[in-house]
């Protein structure tokens, strides 16, 4: 059994050194260190890595780190929610989001055309520019063909952006599919609806994309997931892996607790009852703010894999 050790700072300490030391501190620090180790292991074992996150994380400054995770081949399949798609495009267009306060006057923000996500603000003007982008992009897509699976459509949009810090661009460039089953749940869906009013034969096929995510892996292939947050993005990846024999590796980072009975709070242990995660899998659930836990976990994994020449 491991022993508790005091955490000490050393000059020149790397992120990997820090997370290794956290492994002997106790509580969630142990889980955080284990999460980094599981990610390293899934990469070394050649697992197909599913990477899931919710849109609020793309609103934050994690967006570039997500793109880098794709670029460094630590994500083979992406599942997200539509707000993350929208905001990735906005940032690629040069839009800047503001940092404010959780305690802001929301009525005043509404009157000023500011939309609050926690302590981050998005101007309504950014959505107007997003609308202009969508109108032009959908016209070009329609000229190419009338029916699109969601992941095919998102790849085409990624190729337009040419932004190294873009999730869509890095995914398209590295042939990593992005699945967004709730594609209509946002401004993106509204623009699809409006475009379809003028072009009734334009179809975005979500069911066909379910086939695509199912065929993105197999029973024989080792599979891992890095799941940030929960909801539809987490469940869609787990469901596709369940139907392909279950996950060999799983890392969950979330602020939710299992006592809510929600998908967001469901642990890797609970997933074993469904067969989503195999009973002998390497797994870790870290409870904490992903804007803190994910940078520590993934950069620690980057450093370890770079040292071993794997990225």
Secondary structure, 3 states (H helix, E strand, C coil): CCCCCCCCCCCCCCHHHHHHHHCCCCCHHHHHHHHHHHHHHHHHCCCEEEEEECHHHHHCCCHHHHHHHHHCCCCCEEEECHHHHHHHHHHHCCCCCEECCCCCCHHHHHHHCEEEECCEEEEHHHHHHHHHHHHHHHHHHHHHCCEEEHHHHHHHHHHHHCCCCCHHHHHHHCCCEEECCCCCCCHHHHHHHHHHHHCCCCEEEHHHHHHHHHCCCCCCCCEEEEEECCHHHHHHHHHHHHCCCCEEEEEEEECCCHHHCCCCCCCHHHHHHHCCEEEEEEEEEEECCHHHHHHHHHHHHHHHHHHCCCC
